[in-house]
Amino acid sequence: MIRFDVITAFPELITSYCNESIIARAQKADKIKIFAHNLRNWTTDRHKVIDDKVFGGGPGMLLKVEPLFKAITELKQKAISDGFIPKVYISVASGNLFTQQKAGQIAHADENRAYIILCGHYEGFDARIMEFVDETLTVGPYVLTGGELASLIMIDAVTRLLPGVLGNESSANLETTFTLSNGKILVDEEYPQYTTPAVFTFTDEQGVEQTRRVPDILRSGHHKKIQEENNSQRVKKVLVTE
Ligand SMILES: C[S@@+](CC[C@H](N)C(=O)[O-])C[C@H]1O[C@@H](n2cnc3c(N)ncnc32)[C@H](O)[C@@H]1O
């Protein structure tokens, strides 16, 4: 069993996403447990302050180290007493890149694992918290307003790989794959797929009527030929080059 404990100043951002669709069903079916914890629960002052100005100047506010430290300590202890091995991730724009391979490693662990994820906000964290985390996490080379989206990306990518979550296990096997090689991301792209209508008609910007048909072979019912056609339509490309 995998469990995610997300520490955030905005827990509703996590729960609103995780309480819908596939992730919600996975939780109901006990495939995964997801907890969103409000960082303010670990403050001791009346106003539940979690952030403050940066020493030495600079714009914006930083998340304070004490509530983060208390949250990590308490959630690690809770995970251990519940029989889970904890690992603490911190979301930072410059962290270790979260990949499909990583999602697979997490999803296929054979022990009970608790992933505690710290979500930054504003300008980020007091740097002293880094001593208490196991790994950094980035979802890509861009700066987000907070770590909540990064946590959700990780939770989402892992959850759909858990046995029984998608219903049709083969759908995850046929999907786009990514291989990291010499600083490049090599993509084996899923073949194009179509649904009804078999014939799609529209009027283009020049006012000319256009028709796009689903390839006949895909409607032939001939499974071997369909498989061959789909395999031939997979595209290999480089997603990112340095
Ligand atoms: C506005 S960002 C802070 C950016 C920070 N001042 C910097 O220059 O790296 C606020 C928070 O969003 C999260 N975040 C931003 N970009 C991210 C990314 N690409 N992957 C994961 N988390 C990210 C981190 O938790 C970060 O502390």
The ligand as an SDF file (V2000), in Angstrom:
LIG
                    3D

 27 29  0  0  0  0  0  0  0  0999 V2000
    7.3020   30.5710   -6.6330 C   0  0  0  0  0  0  0  0  0  0  0  0
    8.0240   29.0220   -6.2640 S   0  0  0  0  0  0  0  0  0  0  0  0
    9.5430   29.4970   -5.5290 C   0  0  0  0  0  0  0  0  0  0  0  0
   10.6370   29.5930   -6.5170 C   0  0  0  0  0  0  0  0  0  0  0  0
   11.9980   29.8330   -5.8640 C   0  0  0  0  0  0  0  0  0  0  0  0
   12.0630   31.1680   -5.3170 N   0  0  0  0  0  0  0  0  0  0  0  0
   13.0860   29.6050   -6.9120 C   0  0  0  0  0  0  0  0  0  0  0  0
   13.6170   30.5730   -7.4520 O   0  0  0  0  0  0  0  0  0  0  0  0
   13.3810   28.4300   -7.1940 O   0  0  0  0  0  0  0  0  0  0  0  0
    7.0820   28.4400   -4.9040 C   0  0  0  0  0  0  0  0  0  0  0  0
    7.1170   26.9490   -4.7070 C   0  0  0  0  0  0  0  0  0  0  0  0
    6.5340   26.3030   -5.8130 O   0  0  0  0  0  0  0  0  0  0  0  0
    7.0690   25.0040   -5.9290 C   0  0  0  0  0  0  0  0  0  0  0  0
    7.5520   24.8390   -7.2970 N   0  0  0  0  0  0  0  0  0  0  0  0
    7.7440   25.8060   -8.2100 C   0  0  0  0  0  0  0  0  0  0  0  0
    8.1500   25.3090   -9.3760 N   0  0  0  0  0  0  0  0  0  0  0  0
    8.2010   23.9710   -9.2280 C   0  0  0  0  0  0  0  0  0  0  0  0
    8.5470   22.8800  -10.0810 C   0  0  0  0  0  0  0  0  0  0  0  0
    8.9220   23.0800  -11.3400 N   0  0  0  0  0  0  0  0  0  0  0  0
    8.4880   21.6270   -9.5780 N   0  0  0  0  0  0  0  0  0  0  0  0
    8.1300   21.4060   -8.3010 C   0  0  0  0  0  0  0  0  0  0  0  0
    7.7820   22.3990   -7.4480 N   0  0  0  0  0  0  0  0  0  0  0  0
    7.8190   23.6620   -7.8930 C   0  0  0  0  0  0  0  0  0  0  0  0
    8.1630   24.8730   -4.8710 C   0  0  0  0  0  0  0  0  0  0  0  0
    7.6220   24.2030   -3.7500 O   0  0  0  0  0  0  0  0  0  0  0  0
    8.4670   26.3140   -4.5540 C   0  0  0  0  0  0  0  0  0  0  0  0
    8.9680   26.4770   -3.2340 O   0  0  0  0  0  0  0  0  0  0  0  0
  1  2  1  0
  2  3  1  0
  2 10  1  0
  3  4  1  0
  4  5  1  0
  5  6  1  0
  5  7  1  0
  7  8  2  0
  7  9  1  0
 10 11  1  0
 11 12  1  0
 11 26  1  0
 12 13  1  0
 13 14  1  0
 13 24  1  0
 14 15  1  0
 14 23  1  0
 15 16  2  0
 16 17  1  0
 17 18  1  0
 17 23  2  0
 18 19  1  0
 18 20  2  0
 20 21  1  0
 21 22  2  0
 22 23  1  0
 24 25  1  0
 24 26  1  0
 26 27  1  0
M  CHG  2   2   1   9  -1
M  END
$$$$
